[in-house]
Amino acid sequence: MPKYYEDKEDDGRACAGLREDFKACLLQHDCVAKEGKKPSECLKEGHCKGLHVAFFECKRSMLDTRSRFRGRKGY
């Protein structure tokens, strides 16, 4: 479930909520925080997989030709 931050400025980019949650998940995961690995290495190990897939689907929906009629997904 996306976390929406009331304190932050409104990010006009697509999928901003998922982007923020995905970034926070990777940076706060034990793989990065305790083991000192890079976020890209932890991502390859499969951490935060659900948010990674959701963010990918959100970005992919922007390229979908059907979105001309339905509109962009509101993540």
All heavy atoms as a GROMACS GRO file, in nm:
protein
  603
    1MET      N    1   0.084  -0.117   0.000
    1MET     CA    2   0.000   0.000   0.000
    1MET      C    3   0.089   0.124   0.000
    1MET      O    4   0.176   0.136   0.085
    1MET     CB    5  -0.086  -0.005   0.125
    1MET     CG    6  -0.192   0.096   0.131
    1MET     SD    7  -0.331   0.033   0.039
    1MET     CE    8  -0.434   0.173   0.041
    2PRO      N    9   0.070   0.215  -0.093
    2PRO     CA   10   0.154   0.334  -0.099
    2PRO      C   11   0.135   0.424   0.023
    2PRO      O   12   0.026   0.437   0.076
    2PRO     CB   13   0.107   0.406  -0.224
    2PRO     CG   14   0.032   0.307  -0.302
    2PRO     CD   15  -0.019   0.206  -0.206
    3LYS      N   16   0.242   0.484   0.064
    3LYS     CA   17   0.238   0.580   0.173
    3LYS      C   18   0.245   0.718   0.112
    3LYS      O   19   0.332   0.747   0.033
    3LYS     CB   20   0.359   0.562   0.266
    3LYS     CG   21   0.365   0.428   0.333
    3LYS     CD   22   0.491   0.418   0.414
    3LYS     CE   23   0.510   0.280   0.470
    3LYS     NZ   24   0.637   0.263   0.538
    4TYR      N   25   0.152   0.802   0.147
    4TYR     CA   26   0.152   0.937   0.094
    4TYR      C   27   0.195   1.030   0.205
    4TYR      O   28   0.143   1.029   0.315
    4TYR     CB   29   0.014   0.973   0.041
    4TYR     CG   30  -0.023   0.888  -0.076
    4TYR    CD1   31  -0.107   0.779  -0.062
    4TYR    CD2   32   0.032   0.912  -0.201
    4TYR    CE1   33  -0.138   0.699  -0.171
    4TYR    CE2   34   0.002   0.832  -0.310
    4TYR     CZ   35  -0.083   0.728  -0.294
    4TYR     OH   36  -0.113   0.648  -0.400
    5TYR      N   37   0.292   1.113   0.174
    5TYR     CA   38   0.353   1.200   0.272
    5TYR      C   39   0.295   1.340   0.260
    5TYR      O   40   0.302   1.402   0.156
    5TYR     CB   41   0.504   1.204   0.251
    5TYR     CG   42   0.566   1.067   0.256
    5TYR    CD1   43   0.596   0.998   0.140
    5TYR    CD2   44   0.591   1.006   0.378
    5TYR    CE1   45   0.651   0.872   0.144
    5TYR    CE2   46   0.646   0.880   0.383
    5TYR     CZ   47   0.676   0.813   0.265
    5TYR     OH   48   0.730   0.688   0.271
    6GLU      N   49   0.234   1.388   0.369
    6GLU     CA   50   0.171   1.519   0.368
    6GLU      C   51   0.273   1.631   0.375
    6GLU      O   52   0.247   1.741   0.330
    6GLU     CB   53   0.072   1.528   0.484
    6GLU     CG   54  -0.040   1.426   0.474
    6GLU     CD   55  -0.129   1.426   0.595
    6GLU    OE1   56  -0.107   1.509   0.686
    6GLU    OE2   57  -0.221   1.343   0.601
    7ASP      N   58   0.390   1.606   0.431
    7ASP     CA   59   0.490   1.711   0.449
    7ASP      C   60   0.562   1.745   0.319
    7ASP      O   61   0.612   1.855   0.303
    7ASP     CB   62   0.596   1.667   0.550
    7ASP     CG   63   0.535   1.622   0.681
    7ASP    OD1   64   0.412   1.622   0.693
    7ASP    OD2   65   0.612   1.587   0.771
    8LYS      N   66   0.568   1.652   0.227
    8LYS     CA   67   0.649   1.670   0.107
    8LYS      C   68   0.576   1.750   0.001
    8LYS      O   69   0.455   1.755  -0.003
    8LYS     CB   70   0.689   1.534   0.050
    8LYS     CG   71   0.779   1.458   0.142
    8LYS     CD   72   0.842   1.345   0.070
    8LYS     CE   73   0.950   1.287   0.159
    8LYS     NZ   74   1.049   1.218   0.087
    9GLU      N   75   0.657   1.808  -0.088
    9GLU     CA   76   0.599   1.879  -0.202
    9GLU      C   77   0.538   1.778  -0.298
    9GLU      O   78   0.582   1.665  -0.307
    9GLU     CB   79   0.708   1.957  -0.274
    9GLU     CG   80   0.772   2.064  -0.190
    9GLU     CD   81   0.886   2.133  -0.263
    9GLU    OE1   82   0.898   2.117  -0.386
    9GLU    OE2   83   0.962   2.203  -0.198
   10ASP      N   84   0.439   1.823  -0.373
   10ASP     CA   85   0.374   1.736  -0.469
   10ASP      C   86   0.467   1.711  -0.586
   10ASP      O   87   0.512   1.803  -0.651
   10ASP     CB   88   0.244   1.799  -0.516
   10ASP     CG   89   0.164   1.706  -0.603
   10ASP    OD1   90   0.178   1.582  -0.587
   10ASP    OD2   91   0.086   1.755  -0.686
   11ASP      N   92   0.496   1.585  -0.608
   11ASP     CA   93   0.584   1.545  -0.718
   11ASP      C   94   0.496   1.519  -0.839
   11ASP      O   95   0.414   1.429  -0.838
   11ASP     CB   96   0.663   1.420  -0.680
   11ASP     CG   97   0.772   1.386  -0.778
   11ASP    OD1   98   0.787   1.460  -0.877
   11ASP    OD2   99   0.842   1.287  -0.756
   12GLY      N  100   0.514   1.594  -0.945
   12GLY     CA  101   0.431   1.582  -1.062
   12GLY      C  102   0.466   1.467  -1.154
   12GLY      O  103   0.397   1.442  -1.251
   13ARG      N  104   0.574   1.396  -1.123
   13ARG     CA  105   0.615   1.284  -1.208
   13ARG      C  106   0.517   1.168  -1.195
   13ARG      O  107   0.448   1.154  -1.095
   13ARG     CB  108   0.755   1.237  -1.172
   13ARG     CG  109   0.860   1.342  -1.196
   13ARG     CD  110   0.997   1.288  -1.171
   13ARG     NE  111   1.014   1.258  -1.028
   13ARG     CZ  112   1.127   1.212  -0.978
   13ARG    NH1  113   1.230   1.189  -1.055
   13ARG    NH2  114   1.137   1.188  -0.850
   14ALA      N  115   0.516   1.087  -1.298
   14ALA     CA  116   0.429   0.970  -1.297
   14ALA      C  117   0.473   0.871  -1.191
   14ALA      O  118   0.592   0.852  -1.168
   14ALA     CB  119   0.431   0.903  -1.434
   15CYS      N  120   0.379   0.810  -1.125
   15CYS     CA  121   0.404   0.704  -1.026
   15CYS      C  122   0.491   0.755  -0.909
   15CYS      O  123   0.573   0.679  -0.856
   15CYS     CB  124   0.470   0.584  -1.092
   15CYS     SG  125   0.389   0.529  -1.242
   16ALA      N  126   0.473   0.878  -0.870
   16ALA     CA  127   0.557   0.938  -0.767
   16ALA      C  128   0.544   0.867  -0.632
   16ALA      O  129   0.642   0.848  -0.561
   16ALA     CB  130   0.525   1.086  -0.751
   17GLY      N  131   0.423   0.826  -0.597
   17GLY     CA  132   0.402   0.757  -0.469
   17GLY      C  133   0.474   0.624  -0.464
   17GLY      O  134   0.540   0.591  -0.364
   18LEU      N  135   0.464   0.547  -0.571
   18LEU     CA  136   0.533   0.419  -0.576
   18LEU      C  137   0.684   0.437  -0.581
   18LEU      O  138   0.759   0.360  -0.522
   18LEU     CB  139   0.488   0.338  -0.697
   18LEU     CG  140   0.355   0.267  -0.681
   18LEU    CD1  141   0.312   0.204  -0.812
   18LEU    CD2  142   0.364   0.162  -0.574
   19ARG      N  143   0.728   0.539  -0.653
   19ARG     CA  144   0.872   0.567  -0.661
   19ARG      C  145   0.929   0.595  -0.521
   19ARG      O  146   1.032   0.541  -0.483
   19ARG     CB  147   0.896   0.688  -0.752
   19ARG     CG  148   1.041   0.727  -0.765
   19ARG     CD  149   1.056   0.859  -0.841
   19ARG     NE  150   0.979   0.866  -0.962
   19ARG     CZ  151   1.025   0.832  -1.082
   19ARG    NH1  152   1.148   0.789  -1.096
   19ARG    NH2  153   0.948   0.842  -1.187
   20GLU      N  154   0.859   0.675  -0.444
   20GLU     CA  155   0.905   0.711  -0.310
   20GLU      C  156   0.905   0.589  -0.217
   20GLU      O  157   1.000   0.567  -0.141
   20GLU     CB  158   0.815   0.820  -0.253
   20GLU     CG  159   0.863   0.878  -0.124
   20GLU     CD  160   0.988   0.961  -0.138
   20GLU    OE1  161   1.008   1.022  -0.245
   20GLU    OE2  162   1.066   0.965  -0.042
   21ASP      N  163   0.800   0.508  -0.225
   21ASP     CA  164   0.792   0.388  -0.141
   21ASP      C  165   0.898   0.285  -0.178
   21ASP      O  166   0.957   0.222  -0.090
   21ASP     CB  167   0.653   0.324  -0.152
   21ASP     CG  168   0.546   0.409  -0.088
   21ASP    OD1  169   0.580   0.496  -0.007
   21ASP    OD2  170   0.428   0.386  -0.120
   22PHE      N  171   0.922   0.268  -0.307
   22PHE     CA  172   1.022   0.173  -0.353
   22PHE      C  173   1.161   0.216  -0.308
   22PHE      O  174   1.241   0.135  -0.259
   22PHE     CB  175   1.013   0.162  -0.506
   22PHE     CG  176   1.109   0.067  -0.568
   22PHE    CD1  177   1.121  -0.063  -0.522
   22PHE    CD2  178   1.188   0.106  -0.674
   22PHE    CE1  179   1.209  -0.152  -0.581
   22PHE    CE2  180   1.276   0.019  -0.733
   22PHE     CZ  181   1.287  -0.111  -0.686
   23LYS      N  182   1.189   0.343  -0.320
   23LYS     CA  183   1.318   0.397  -0.277
   23LYS      C  184   1.337   0.380  -0.127
   23LYS      O  185   1.443   0.336  -0.081
   23LYS     CB  186   1.324   0.545  -0.316
   23LYS     CG  187   1.450   0.615  -0.277
   23LYS     CD  188   1.441   0.760  -0.323
   23LYS     CE  189   1.546   0.845  -0.258
   23LYS     NZ  190   1.532   0.987  -0.296
   24ALA      N  191   1.233   0.411  -0.050
   24ALA     CA  192   1.242   0.398   0.096
   24ALA      C  193   1.259   0.252   0.137
   24ALA      O  194   1.336   0.222   0.229
   24ALA     CB  195   1.117   0.458   0.161
   25CYS      N  196   1.189   0.163   0.070
   25CYS     CA  197   1.200   0.020   0.102
   25CYS      C  198   1.343  -0.028   0.082
   25CYS      O  199   1.398  -0.098   0.168
   25CYS     CB  200   1.104  -0.060   0.015
   25CYS     SG  201   1.114  -0.238   0.040
   26LEU      N  202   1.402   0.007  -0.030
   26LEU     CA  203   1.539  -0.039  -0.056
   26LEU      C  204   1.639   0.021   0.042
   26LEU      O  205   1.727  -0.048   0.091
   26LEU     CB  206   1.580  -0.003  -0.199
   26LEU     CG  207   1.532  -0.098  -0.307
   26LEU    CD1  208   1.572  -0.046  -0.443
   26LEU    CD2  209   1.584  -0.238  -0.286
   27LEU      N  210   1.626   0.150   0.069
   27LEU     CA  211   1.725   0.216   0.156
   27LEU      C  212   1.713   0.175   0.302
   27LEU      O  213   1.811   0.178   0.376
   27LEU     CB  214   1.713   0.367   0.142
   27LEU     CG  215   1.752   0.423   0.005
   27LEU    CD1  216   1.731   0.574   0.002
   27LEU    CD2  217   1.896   0.389  -0.028
   28GLN      N  218   1.592   0.135   0.345
   28GLN     CA  219   1.571   0.097   0.484
   28GLN      C  220   1.583  -0.053   0.507
   28GLN      O  221   1.577  -0.098   0.621
   28GLN     CB  222   1.434   0.146   0.531
   28GLN     CG  223   1.424   0.296   0.537
   28GLN     CD  224   1.284   0.342   0.568
   28GLN    OE1  225   1.192   0.260   0.582
   28GLN    NE2  226   1.265   0.472   0.578
   29HIS      N  227   1.601  -0.130   0.403
   29HIS     CA  228   1.611  -0.275   0.416
   29HIS      C  229   1.743  -0.310   0.483
   29HIS      O  230   1.843  -0.241   0.470
   29HIS     CB  231   1.601  -0.340   0.277
   29HIS     CG  232   1.561  -0.483   0.285
   29HIS    ND1  233   1.651  -0.584   0.306
   29HIS    CD2  234   1.440  -0.543   0.275
   29HIS    CE1  235   1.589  -0.699   0.310
   29HIS    NE2  236   1.460  -0.677   0.290
   30ASP      N  237   1.743  -0.422   0.556
   30ASP     CA  238   1.863  -0.466   0.628
   30ASP      C  239   1.980  -0.491   0.534
   30ASP      O  240   2.096  -0.474   0.571
   30ASP     CB  241   1.834  -0.594   0.707
   30ASP     CG  242   1.743  -0.569   0.826
   30ASP    OD1  243   1.732  -0.453   0.868
   30ASP    OD2  244   1.685  -0.668   0.876
   31CYS      N  245   1.949  -0.529   0.412
   31CYS     CA  246   2.054  -0.557   0.314
   31CYS      C  247   2.141  -0.432   0.291
   31CYS      O  248   2.262  -0.441   0.281
   31CYS     CB  249   1.989  -0.602   0.184
   31CYS     SG  250   2.103  -0.637   0.051
   32VAL      N  251   2.078  -0.316   0.286
   32VAL     CA  252   2.152  -0.191   0.262
   32VAL      C  253   2.198  -0.132   0.395
   32VAL      O  254   2.315  -0.094   0.410
   32VAL     CB  255   2.063  -0.089   0.188
   32VAL    CG1  256   2.133   0.045   0.176
   32VAL    CG2  257   2.028  -0.140   0.050
   33ALA      N  258   2.106  -0.125   0.493
   33ALA     CA  259   2.136  -0.057   0.618
   33ALA      C  260   2.242  -0.129   0.702
   33ALA      O  261   2.333  -0.066   0.753
   33ALA     CB  262   2.007  -0.041   0.700
   34LYS      N  263   2.230  -0.259   0.717
   34LYS     CA  264   2.321  -0.332   0.805
   34LYS      C  265   2.439  -0.395   0.732
   34LYS      O  266   2.550  -0.395   0.783
   34LYS     CB  267   2.243  -0.438   0.882
   34LYS     CG  268   2.145  -0.380   0.981
   34LYS     CD  269   2.074  -0.486   1.059
   34LYS     CE  270   1.975  -0.424   1.156
   34LYS     NZ  271   1.900  -0.524   1.230
   35GLU      N  272   2.412  -0.451   0.614
   35GLU     CA  273   2.518  -0.520   0.542
   35GLU      C  274   2.602  -0.428   0.456
   35GLU      O  275   2.708  -0.466   0.409
   35GLU     CB  276   2.457  -0.632   0.457
   35GLU     CG  277   2.390  -0.740   0.540
   35GLU     CD  278   2.322  -0.844   0.454
   35GLU    OE1  279   2.356  -0.857   0.335
   35GLU    OE2  280   2.233  -0.914   0.507
   36GLY      N  281   2.553  -0.307   0.430
   36GLY     CA  282   2.630  -0.209   0.354
   36GLY      C  283   2.638  -0.235   0.205
   36GLY      O  284   2.727  -0.184   0.138
   37LYS      N  285   2.545  -0.312   0.152
   37LYS     CA  286   2.544  -0.339   0.009
   37LYS      C  287   2.477  -0.224  -0.066
   37LYS      O  288   2.406  -0.143  -0.008
   37LYS     CB  289   2.469  -0.468  -0.021
   37LYS     CG  290   2.536  -0.592   0.032
   37LYS     CD  291   2.457  -0.715  -0.006
   37LYS     CE  292   2.520  -0.840   0.049
   37LYS     NZ  293   2.440  -0.960   0.015
   38LYS      N  294   2.499  -0.221  -0.197
   38LYS     CA  295   2.433  -0.122  -0.280
   38LYS      C  296   2.287  -0.162  -0.300
   38LYS      O  297   2.255  -0.281  -0.302
   38LYS     CB  298   2.500  -0.114  -0.418
   38LYS     CG  299   2.640  -0.061  -0.414
   38LYS     CD  300   2.696  -0.056  -0.554
   38LYS     CE  301   2.840  -0.010  -0.553
   38LYS     NZ  302   2.897  -0.009  -0.690
   39PRO      N  303   2.197  -0.064  -0.315
   39PRO     CA  304   2.056  -0.098  -0.339
   39PRO      C  305   2.036  -0.184  -0.464
   39PRO      O  306   1.950  -0.270  -0.466
   39PRO     CB  307   1.988   0.038  -0.356
   39PRO     CG  308   2.074   0.133  -0.280
   39PRO     CD  309   2.214   0.080  -0.294
   40SER      N  310   2.118  -0.163  -0.567
   40SER     CA  311   2.104  -0.244  -0.688
   40SER      C  312   2.137  -0.390  -0.661
   40SER      O  313   2.076  -0.482  -0.719
   40SER     CB  314   2.192  -0.189  -0.799
   40SER     OG  315   2.328  -0.188  -0.760
   41GLU      N  316   2.232  -0.416  -0.572
   41GLU     CA  317   2.267  -0.554  -0.537
   41GLU      C  318   2.153  -0.619  -0.459
   41GLU      O  319   2.121  -0.736  -0.481
   41GLU     CB  320   2.394  -0.557  -0.453
   41GLU     CG  321   2.519  -0.513  -0.528
   41GLU     CD  322   2.640  -0.500  -0.437
   41GLU    OE1  323   2.626  -0.518  -0.314
   41GLU    OE2  324   2.748  -0.473  -0.491
   42CYS      N  325   2.092  -0.544  -0.369
   42CYS     CA  326   1.981  -0.598  -0.291
   42CYS      C  327   1.860  -0.624  -0.380
   42CYS      O  328   1.784  -0.717  -0.357
   42CYS     CB  329   1.944  -0.500  -0.179
   42CYS     SG  330   2.076  -0.480  -0.059
   43LEU      N  331   1.841  -0.540  -0.479
   43LEU     CA  332   1.730  -0.558  -0.572
   43LEU      C  333   1.748  -0.688  -0.652
   43LEU      O  334   1.652  -0.761  -0.676
   43LEU     CB  335   1.721  -0.439  -0.666
   43LEU     CG  336   1.601  -0.432  -0.758
   43LEU    CD1  337   1.473  -0.431  -0.676
   43LEU    CD2  338   1.610  -0.309  -0.844
   44LYS      N  339   1.872  -0.718  -0.690
   44LYS     CA  340   1.900  -0.842  -0.763
   44LYS      C  341   1.876  -0.965  -0.677
   44LYS      O  342   1.846  -1.072  -0.727
   44LYS     CB  343   2.044  -0.842  -0.815
   44LYS     CG  344   2.065  -0.746  -0.929
   44LYS     CD  345   2.210  -0.746  -0.973
   44LYS     CE  346   2.231  -0.641  -1.082
   44LYS     NZ  347   2.373  -0.632  -1.122
   45GLU      N  348   1.892  -0.948  -0.545
   45GLU     CA  349   1.867  -1.059  -0.452
   45GLU      C  350   1.718  -1.082  -0.429
   45GLU      O  351   1.681  -1.180  -0.367
   45GLU     CB  352   1.937  -1.031  -0.320
   45GLU     CG  353   2.088  -1.032  -0.330
   45GLU     CD  354   2.155  -0.996  -0.198
   45GLU    OE1  355   2.084  -0.981  -0.096
   45GLU    OE2  356   2.278  -0.982  -0.198
   46GLY      N  357   1.634  -0.989  -0.474
   46GLY     CA  358   1.490  -1.009  -0.463
   46GLY      C  359   1.421  -0.932  -0.352
   46GLY      O  360   1.304  -0.959  -0.323
   47HIS      N  361   1.488  -0.838  -0.290
   47HIS     CA  362   1.425  -0.759  -0.184
   47HIS      C  363   1.333  -0.654  -0.244
   47HIS      O  364   1.360  -0.602  -0.353
   47HIS     CB  365   1.531  -0.692  -0.097
   47HIS     CG  366   1.625  -0.788  -0.033
   47HIS    ND1  367   1.586  -0.874   0.067
   47HIS    CD2  368   1.756  -0.817  -0.058
   47HIS    CE1  369   1.689  -0.949   0.103
   47HIS    NE2  370   1.793  -0.917   0.028
   48CYS      N  371   1.222  -0.622  -0.176
   48CYS     CA  372   1.123  -0.523  -0.219
   48CYS      C  373   1.066  -0.557  -0.356
   48CYS      O  374   1.037  -0.469  -0.437
   48CYS     CB  375   1.182  -0.382  -0.221
   48CYS     SG  376   1.254  -0.329  -0.064
   49LYS      N  377   1.048  -0.683  -0.381
   49LYS     CA  378   1.004  -0.730  -0.513
   49LYS      C  379   0.863  -0.680  -0.547
   49LYS      O  380   0.836  -0.643  -0.661
   49LYS     CB  381   1.008  -0.883  -0.516
   49LYS     CG  382   0.982  -0.942  -0.650
   49LYS     CD  383   1.094  -0.914  -0.744
   49LYS     CE  384   1.074  -0.989  -0.874
   49LYS     NZ  385   1.174  -0.958  -0.973
   50GLY      N  386   0.774  -0.677  -0.450
   50GLY     CA  387   0.637  -0.633  -0.476
   50GLY      C  388   0.631  -0.489  -0.522
   50GLY      O  389   0.560  -0.456  -0.618
   51LEU      N  390   0.705  -0.402  -0.456
   51LEU     CA  391   0.707  -0.262  -0.496
   51LEU      C  392   0.777  -0.243  -0.629
   51LEU      O  393   0.739  -0.156  -0.708
   51LEU     CB  394   0.776  -0.176  -0.389
   51LEU     CG  395   0.693  -0.149  -0.265
   51LEU    CD1  396   0.778  -0.080  -0.160
   51LEU    CD2  397   0.573  -0.064  -0.299
   52HIS      N  398   0.878  -0.324  -0.655
   52HIS     CA  399   0.948  -0.316  -0.783
   52HIS      C  400   0.854  -0.350  -0.898
   52HIS      O  401   0.849  -0.279  -1.000
   52HIS     CB  402   1.068  -0.410  -0.782
   52HIS     CG  403   1.152  -0.401  -0.904
   52HIS    ND1  404   1.193  -0.512  -0.971
   52HIS    CD2  405   1.203  -0.295  -0.972
   52HIS    CE1  406   1.266  -0.476  -1.076
   52HIS    NE2  407   1.272  -0.344  -1.079
   53VAL      N  408   0.776  -0.455  -0.883
   53VAL     CA  409   0.681  -0.495  -0.987
   53VAL      C  410   0.572  -0.390  -1.003
   53VAL      O  411   0.535  -0.355  -1.115
   53VAL     CB  412   0.622  -0.634  -0.954
   53VAL    CG1  413   0.507  -0.668  -1.047
   53VAL    CG2  414   0.729  -0.740  -0.962
   54ALA      N  415   0.520  -0.338  -0.893
   54ALA     CA  416   0.415  -0.236  -0.900
   54ALA      C  417   0.466  -0.110  -0.968
   54ALA      O  418   0.394  -0.049  -1.049
   54ALA     CB  419   0.365  -0.204  -0.759
   55PHE      N  420   0.588  -0.068  -0.938
   55PHE     CA  421   0.645   0.051  -1.001
   55PHE      C  422   0.664   0.027  -1.151
   55PHE      O  423   0.634   0.113  -1.234
   55PHE     CB  424   0.778   0.087  -0.934
   55PHE     CG  425   0.843   0.210  -0.988
   55PHE    CD1  426   0.781   0.333  -0.980
   55PHE    CD2  427   0.966   0.203  -1.049
   55PHE    CE1  428   0.840   0.446  -1.031
   55PHE    CE2  429   1.027   0.315  -1.101
   55PHE     CZ  430   0.963   0.438  -1.092
   56PHE      N  431   0.712  -0.093  -1.187
   56PHE     CA  432   0.730  -0.127  -1.328
   56PHE      C  433   0.596  -0.124  -1.402
   56PHE      O  434   0.586  -0.069  -1.512
   56PHE     CB  435   0.794  -0.265  -1.340
   56PHE     CG  436   0.796  -0.318  -1.480
   56PHE    CD1  437   0.888  -0.270  -1.572
   56PHE    CD2  438   0.705  -0.414  -1.521
   56PHE    CE1  439   0.890  -0.317  -1.702
   56PHE    CE2  440   0.706  -0.461  -1.650
   56PHE     CZ  441   0.799  -0.412  -1.741
   57GLU      N  442   0.493  -0.182  -1.342
   57GLU     CA  443   0.361  -0.184  -1.406
   57GLU      C  444   0.306  -0.043  -1.422
   57GLU      O  445   0.242  -0.012  -1.523
   57GLU     CB  446   0.264  -0.270  -1.325
   57GLU     CG  447   0.293  -0.416  -1.330
   57GLU     CD  448   0.271  -0.477  -1.467
   57GLU    OE1  449   0.183  -0.429  -1.542
   57GLU    OE2  450   0.344  -0.571  -1.502
   58CYS      N  451   0.328   0.041  -1.326
   58CYS     CA  452   0.282   0.180  -1.334
   58CYS      C  453   0.351   0.252  -1.449
   58CYS      O  454   0.287   0.322  -1.529
   58CYS     CB  455   0.306   0.252  -1.202
   58CYS     SG  456   0.250   0.422  -1.202
   59LYS      N  457   0.482   0.236  -1.459
   59LYS     CA  458   0.556   0.300  -1.568
   59LYS      C  459   0.516   0.242  -1.703
   59LYS      O  460   0.506   0.314  -1.802
   59LYS     CB  461   0.707   0.285  -1.546
   59LYS     CG  462   0.760   0.357  -1.425
   59LYS     CD  463   0.744   0.506  -1.439
   59LYS     CE  464   0.863   0.561  -1.512
   59LYS     NZ  465   0.864   0.707  -1.515
   60ARG      N  466   0.492   0.112  -1.708
   60ARG     CA  467   0.454   0.049  -1.834
   60ARG      C  468   0.316   0.095  -1.878
   60ARG      O  469   0.289   0.105  -1.998
   60ARG     CB  470   0.456  -0.103  -1.819
   60ARG     CG  471   0.432  -0.173  -1.952
   60ARG     CD  472   0.446  -0.319  -1.940
   60ARG     NE  473   0.329  -0.374  -1.872
   60ARG     CZ  474   0.301  -0.502  -1.868
   60ARG    NH1  475   0.382  -0.590  -1.922
   60ARG    NH2  476   0.194  -0.544  -1.805
   61SER      N  477   0.228   0.125  -1.784
   61SER     CA  478   0.094   0.169  -1.819
   61SER      C  479   0.096   0.303  -1.894
   61SER      O  480   0.003   0.335  -1.966
   61SER     CB  481   0.005   0.180  -1.695
   61SER     OG  482   0.040   0.292  -1.619
   62MET      N  483   0.203   0.378  -1.878
   62MET     CA  484   0.214   0.505  -1.950
   62MET      C  485   0.235   0.482  -2.099
   62MET      O  486   0.200   0.567  -2.181
   62MET     CB  487   0.330   0.586  -1.894
   62MET     CG  488   0.309   0.630  -1.752
   62MET     SD  489   0.454   0.705  -1.679
   62MET     CE  490   0.503   0.819  -1.804
   63LEU      N  491   0.292   0.369  -2.136
   63LEU     CA  492   0.319   0.339  -2.276
   63LEU      C  493   0.206   0.261  -2.343
   63LEU      O  494   0.207   0.244  -2.464
   63LEU     CB  495   0.449   0.259  -2.288
   63LEU     CG  496   0.573   0.328  -2.235
   63LEU    CD1  497   0.690   0.232  -2.240
   63LEU    CD2  498   0.603   0.453  -2.313
   64ASP      N  499   0.112   0.215  -2.264
   64ASP     CA  500   0.001   0.136  -2.316
   64ASP      C  501  -0.091   0.224  -2.399
   64ASP      O  502  -0.137   0.328  -2.352
   64ASP     CB  503  -0.074   0.073  -2.198
   64ASP     CG  504  -0.178  -0.027  -2.242
   64ASP    OD1  505  -0.184  -0.058  -2.362
   64ASP    OD2  506  -0.252  -0.075  -2.155
   65THR      N  507  -0.119   0.182  -2.520
   65THR     CA  508  -0.204   0.264  -2.607
   65THR      C  509  -0.348   0.272  -2.558
   65THR      O  510  -0.418   0.366  -2.590
   65THR     CB  511  -0.204   0.208  -2.752
   65THR    OG1  512  -0.245   0.074  -2.749
   65THR    CG2  513  -0.065   0.219  -2.811
   66ARG      N  514  -0.390   0.175  -2.479
   66ARG     CA  515  -0.526   0.180  -2.425
   66ARG      C  516  -0.541   0.292  -2.323
   66ARG      O  517  -0.652   0.335  -2.295
   66ARG     CB  518  -0.562   0.046  -2.360
   66ARG     CG  519  -0.572  -0.065  -2.462
   66ARG     CD  520  -0.598  -0.196  -2.392
   66ARG     NE  521  -0.478  -0.232  -2.315
   66ARG     CZ  522  -0.470  -0.336  -2.236
   66ARG    NH1  523  -0.572  -0.415  -2.221
   66ARG    NH2  524  -0.359  -0.363  -2.173
   67SER      N  525  -0.429   0.339  -2.267
   67SER     CA  526  -0.437   0.445  -2.166
   67SER      C  527  -0.484   0.577  -2.224
   67SER      O  528  -0.522   0.667  -2.152
   67SER     CB  529  -0.303   0.464  -2.096
   67SER     OG  530  -0.208   0.513  -2.186
   68ARG      N  531  -0.484   0.589  -2.357
   68ARG     CA  532  -0.538   0.710  -2.418
   68ARG      C  533  -0.685   0.724  -2.385
   68ARG      O  534  -0.737   0.833  -2.372
   68ARG     CB  535  -0.521   0.706  -2.570
   68ARG     CG  536  -0.378   0.713  -2.614
   68ARG     CD  537  -0.371   0.710  -2.764
   68ARG     NE  538  -0.423   0.581  -2.811
   68ARG     CZ  539  -0.453   0.555  -2.936
   68ARG    NH1  540  -0.439   0.646  -3.028
   68ARG    NH2  541  -0.499   0.437  -2.972
   69PHE      N  542  -0.754   0.611  -2.371
   69PHE     CA  543  -0.897   0.612  -2.343
   69PHE      C  544  -0.925   0.605  -2.193
   69PHE      O  545  -1.017   0.667  -2.144
   69PHE     CB  546  -0.965   0.496  -2.413
   69PHE     CG  547  -0.944   0.496  -2.561
   69PHE    CD1  548  -0.858   0.406  -2.620
   69PHE    CD2  549  -1.007   0.589  -2.640
   69PHE    CE1  550  -0.838   0.406  -2.756
   69PHE    CE2  551  -0.987   0.592  -2.777
   69PHE     CZ  552  -0.902   0.500  -2.835
   70ARG      N  553  -0.845   0.528  -2.123
   70ARG     CA  554  -0.870   0.503  -1.981
   70ARG      C  555  -0.801   0.602  -1.889
   70ARG      O  556  -0.838   0.620  -1.775
   70ARG     CB  557  -0.823   0.363  -1.944
   70ARG     CG  558  -0.897   0.254  -2.015
   70ARG     CD  559  -0.844   0.120  -1.975
   70ARG     NE  560  -0.906   0.016  -2.055
   70ARG     CZ  561  -0.865  -0.108  -2.058
   70ARG    NH1  562  -0.761  -0.145  -1.986
   70ARG    NH2  563  -0.927  -0.196  -2.132
   71GLY      N  564  -0.695   0.664  -1.935
   71GLY     CA  565  -0.617   0.754  -1.851
   71GLY      C  566  -0.508   0.679  -1.778
   71GLY      O  567  -0.510   0.556  -1.767
   72ARG      N  568  -0.410   0.753  -1.728
   72ARG     CA  569  -0.298   0.692  -1.659
   72ARG      C  570  -0.343   0.637  -1.524
   72ARG      O  571  -0.430   0.696  -1.459
   72ARG     CB  572  -0.188   0.797  -1.639
   72ARG     CG  573  -0.057   0.739  -1.598
   72ARG     CD  574   0.048   0.846  -1.591
   72ARG     NE  575   0.026   0.922  -1.468
   72ARG     CZ  576   0.070   1.045  -1.450
   72ARG    NH1  577   0.134   1.107  -1.543
   72ARG    NH2  578   0.047   1.107  -1.338
   73LYS      N  579  -0.285   0.527  -1.482
   73LYS     CA  580  -0.319   0.471  -1.351
   73LYS      C  581  -0.278   0.570  -1.243
   73LYS      O  582  -0.171   0.627  -1.248
   73LYS     CB  583  -0.247   0.338  -1.329
   73LYS     CG  584  -0.300   0.227  -1.415
   73LYS     CD  585  -0.234   0.097  -1.381
   73LYS     CE  586  -0.288  -0.014  -1.466
   73LYS     NZ  587  -0.225  -0.142  -1.436
   74GLY      N  588  -0.362   0.585  -1.144
   74GLY     CA  589  -0.338   0.685  -1.040
   74GLY      C  590  -0.267   0.632  -0.920
   74GLY      O  591  -0.320   0.630  -0.811
   75TYR      N  592  -0.145   0.587  -0.935
   75TYR     CA  593  -0.068   0.538  -0.821
   75TYR      C  594  -0.006   0.653  -0.750
   75TYR      O  595   0.069   0.726  -0.784
   75TYR     CB  596   0.040   0.438  -0.865
   75TYR     CG  597  -0.016   0.308  -0.914
   75TYR    CD1  598  -0.016   0.275  -1.048
   75TYR    CD2  599  -0.070   0.218  -0.826
   75TYR    CE1  600  -0.066   0.158  -1.093
   75TYR    CE2  601  -0.121   0.099  -0.870
   75TYR     CZ  602  -0.119   0.069  -1.002
   75TYR     OH  603  -0.169  -0.050  -1.044
   0.00000   0.00000   0.00000
